[in-house]
Amino acid sequence: MVTMAKELKRIKEKEDDIGILTIYLNTDISDQSQTRGEWQIRLKNGMNDLEDYAKKSESQEEKNALKNLLDKAETKIYDKQKDMQKSFVLMASADGQLWKVKILQAPVETSFHWERQAETGQLEQLLHEYPETGIIVTQQRDVTFIQAALGEIREEKKFHWDLKKEDWVDYQDPSPPSATDTSEDHFQRRFEENKHRWYKSLASILTKEIKNRNLNGVYLVGSKVSTRDLGQHLDETHVIGTVPKNLGSKPSHEILNEVYNDQIR
């Protein structure tokens, strides 16, 4: 996967003589000024301002391009309305070569731009505040690895301890975990007997993920015991912080938000 820094660099280098549309939209309903969906009003006002600008342009090509992108942007925003978190970012070029949409769990200041290059200032600031980071969510035999940047989930992988194979299995691996009919009591006994070895094996896998993804570090999420037992096998320079909460049953975006609230904001 391309790092967020490289992706941002490519966006900055893109130029379009007709224009590139950039929209930053604060959709955070926890914001006191957003309790009644005010972001929709700000969206309408911002688009109206750009439409007024287009009408004054002497270039019919520019008028058509901006009108087309605004229509597409509005459709995309309302298509994604149910998925909104704290902010929505869109960058799109008139030539169609650039089309980036991001739903973030970090706030932005609402603004609209139509320039020869994308307005990347807020994204650059967010990347400084929320760099490429990993979140490791532990649940004994199930572990989730989340890669995040800019308040956005970039990728996630799930690992499961296969009792029969005596190994951690990647859920994305084409070979499924072995079918086992092991009782919970039996698993718990095996886990207590072998957790040092199991977590040491897992730490080796996770360390490779951290290095291969060139991450700033990771946050450990789970019970105090599980984060402690796994953390002792990880290089301490890789562990940014710990969130001692059982969040394994939560959706990934809620876990990310919990980590940001607990450790960063």
PyMOL commands that set and color helices and strands:
alter all, ss='L'
color gray80, all
select helices_A, chain A and resi 4-13+32-34+38-56+60-79+81-83+121-129+184-212+224-231+252-264
alter helices_A, ss='H'
color red, helices_A
select strands_A, chain A and resi 15-26+87-93+99-104+111-117+133-139+142-149+152-162+167-170+218-221+239-243
alter strands_A, ss='S'
color yellow, strands_A
deselect
rebuild
show_as cartoon
